[in-house]
């Protein structure tokens, strides 16, 4: 990764506060941002028929959507919420 690209990435970060129950991403949404969990947790889930399955809970220090740096056409394949 070049230094200018690294600086562009680092200086484009912004802190976003997410409230309980808020949806960050839905299945099929385009991935156009990186998520780094600073505090609390986010929940990854999927729907099959009418049932929701929690696949994983991510806590502080977790990074989601890092694949966006490698693949331009990445779409989200899970629901991401703040439980």
Backbone as numpy.savetxt, mean C-alpha at the origin, in Angstrom:
# Nx Ny Nz CAx CAy CAz Cx Cy Cz
20.09 2.35 -9.07 19.23 3.52 -9.07 20.13 4.75 -9.07
19.84 5.69 -9.93 20.65 6.90 -10.01 20.37 7.83 -8.83
21.31 8.69 -8.53 21.16 9.65 -7.43 19.97 10.59 -7.67
19.80 11.17 -8.88 18.63 12.04 -9.10 17.30 11.32 -8.87
17.19 10.06 -9.32 15.96 9.31 -9.11 15.74 9.05 -7.63
16.80 8.69 -6.92 16.71 8.45 -5.48 16.21 9.71 -4.76
16.77 10.88 -5.10 16.34 12.13 -4.48 14.89 12.45 -4.81
14.50 12.19 -6.05 13.11 12.43 -6.44 12.16 11.58 -5.60
12.52 10.34 -5.38 11.69 9.44 -4.58 11.63 9.91 -3.13
12.77 10.14 -2.54 12.83 10.53 -1.12 12.10 11.84 -0.86
12.28 12.83 -1.70 11.67 14.14 -1.47 10.21 14.22 -1.91
9.68 13.16 -2.48 8.27 13.17 -2.86 7.39 12.49 -1.81
7.98 11.99 -0.74 7.19 11.38 0.32 6.32 12.41 1.01
5.12 11.99 1.39 4.27 12.84 2.22 3.56 11.95 3.23
3.41 12.48 4.41 2.76 11.73 5.48 1.25 11.88 5.35
0.56 10.75 5.44 -0.90 10.73 5.35 -1.43 9.99 6.57
-2.37 10.60 7.27 -3.01 9.96 8.41 -4.26 9.25 7.91
-4.37 7.98 8.25 -5.50 7.17 7.80 -6.35 6.82 9.02
-7.64 7.01 8.90 -8.55 6.73 10.01 -9.04 5.29 9.98
-9.44 4.81 11.14 -9.96 3.45 11.27 -11.11 3.23 10.28
-11.03 2.11 9.55 -12.07 1.75 8.59 -11.86 2.33 7.20
-10.87 3.22 7.05 -10.62 3.85 5.75 -9.95 2.87 4.79
-10.39 2.91 3.54 -9.84 2.05 2.49 -8.74 2.82 1.76
-7.54 2.25 1.70 -6.43 2.87 0.98 -6.42 2.44 -0.47
-6.66 1.17 -0.72 -6.68 0.60 -2.07 -7.72 -0.50 -2.14
-8.32 -0.65 -3.32 -9.25 -1.75 -3.58 -8.63 -2.68 -4.61
-9.09 -3.91 -4.63 -8.63 -4.86 -5.64 -8.85 -4.28 -7.03
-7.81 -4.34 -7.87 -7.90 -3.84 -9.23 -7.47 -2.40 -9.41
-7.31 -1.65 -8.31 -6.84 -0.26 -8.42 -5.43 -0.23 -8.98
-5.10 0.81 -9.76 -3.72 0.95 -10.20 -2.82 1.30 -9.02
-1.63 0.79 -9.02 -0.67 1.09 -7.95 0.15 2.28 -8.40
-0.01 3.41 -7.71 0.76 4.59 -8.08 1.41 5.28 -6.89
1.48 4.58 -5.77 2.19 5.12 -4.62 2.69 3.99 -3.73
3.67 4.32 -2.94 4.29 3.40 -2.00 3.68 3.65 -0.63
3.43 2.61 0.13 2.90 2.76 1.49 3.96 2.26 2.46
4.31 3.12 3.41 5.20 2.73 4.51 4.43 2.97 5.80
4.24 1.92 6.58 3.48 2.03 7.82 4.39 2.61 8.90
4.02 3.79 9.39 4.81 4.45 10.43 4.34 4.01 11.82
3.04 4.07 12.04 2.44 3.61 13.30 1.14 2.88 12.98
0.66 2.10 13.91 -0.59 1.37 13.70 -0.40 0.19 12.77
-1.47 -0.16 12.07 -1.38 -1.29 11.14 -2.36 -1.11 10.00
-2.07 -1.81 8.91 -2.99 -1.90 7.78 -3.31 -3.37 7.56
-4.45 -3.61 6.95 -4.92 -4.98 6.75 -5.07 -5.25 5.26
-4.55 -6.38 4.82 -4.70 -6.82 3.44 -5.75 -7.90 3.41
-6.75 -7.73 2.56 -7.84 -8.71 2.50 -8.27 -8.94 1.06
-9.02 -10.01 0.88 -9.56 -10.35 -0.43 -10.99 -10.85 -0.26
-11.80 -10.63 -1.28 -13.20 -11.09 -1.26 -13.35 -12.28 -2.19
-13.97 -13.32 -1.69 -14.35 -14.46 -2.51 -15.84 -14.68 -2.26
-16.60 -14.58 -3.33 -18.07 -14.56 -3.24 -18.45 -13.41 -2.32
-19.11 -13.65 -1.22 -19.50 -12.56 -0.32 -18.70 -12.60 0.99
-17.63 -13.37 1.01 -16.83 -13.52 2.23 -15.51 -12.76 2.10
-15.15 -12.04 3.16 -13.88 -11.33 3.20 -12.87 -12.16 3.98
-11.70 -12.35 3.39 -10.62 -13.09 4.03 -9.47 -12.14 4.31
-9.06 -12.05 5.58 -7.89 -11.24 5.94 -6.66 -12.07 5.62
-5.82 -11.56 4.75 -4.63 -12.28 4.32 -3.42 -11.97 5.19
-3.32 -10.70 5.61 -2.16 -10.29 6.38 -2.43 -8.95 7.03
-1.78 -8.72 8.19 -1.79 -7.42 8.84 -0.35 -6.94 8.89
-0.14 -5.69 8.45 1.20 -5.12 8.42 1.31 -3.99 9.44
2.40 -3.99 10.19 2.61 -2.99 11.23 3.73 -2.04 10.90
4.17 -1.26 11.90 5.21 -0.25 11.70 6.46 -0.82 11.03
6.94 -0.07 10.04 8.12 -0.48 9.29 7.81 -1.28 8.04
6.58 -1.71 7.88 6.18 -2.49 6.70 6.08 -1.60 5.48
6.42 -2.16 4.33 6.36 -1.44 3.06 5.46 -2.21 2.11
4.55 -1.50 1.47 3.62 -2.10 0.52 3.72 -1.37 -0.82
3.61 -2.10 -1.89 3.66 -1.59 -3.27 5.07 -1.26 -3.75
6.09 -1.85 -3.14 7.46 -1.60 -3.57 7.70 -2.10 -4.99
6.89 -3.04 -5.47 7.05 -3.58 -6.82 6.82 -2.51 -7.89
6.15 -1.43 -7.54 5.90 -0.34 -8.48 7.22 0.20 -9.05
8.30 0.09 -8.30 9.59 0.58 -8.78 10.16 -0.29 -9.89
9.64 -1.51 -10.03 10.16 -2.45 -11.01 9.21 -2.70 -12.17
7.91 -2.56 -11.94 6.92 -2.87 -12.96 5.97 -1.68 -13.12
5.89 -1.12 -14.32 5.07 0.06 -14.55 3.57 -0.21 -14.57
3.17 -1.40 -14.95 1.75 -1.69 -15.11 1.16 -2.45 -13.93
1.73 -2.28 -12.78 1.29 -3.01 -11.59 -0.11 -2.56 -11.15
-0.99 -3.53 -10.88 -2.30 -3.23 -10.29 -2.39 -3.94 -8.95
-3.21 -3.39 -8.10 -3.36 -3.93 -6.76 -4.22 -5.19 -6.79
-3.81 -6.23 -6.07 -4.58 -7.48 -6.08 -5.23 -7.80 -4.74
-5.21 -6.86 -3.80 -5.86 -7.04 -2.50 -6.53 -5.72 -2.09
-7.40 -5.79 -1.11 -7.96 -4.60 -0.48 -7.03 -4.20 0.66
-6.75 -2.93 0.78 -5.88 -2.43 1.84 -6.67 -1.43 2.67
-6.86 -1.78 3.95 -7.65 -0.92 4.84 -6.95 -0.70 6.15
-7.42 0.29 6.89 -6.95 0.54 8.24 -8.00 -0.08 9.17
-7.66 -1.18 9.81 -8.68 -1.89 10.63 -9.10 -1.12 11.88
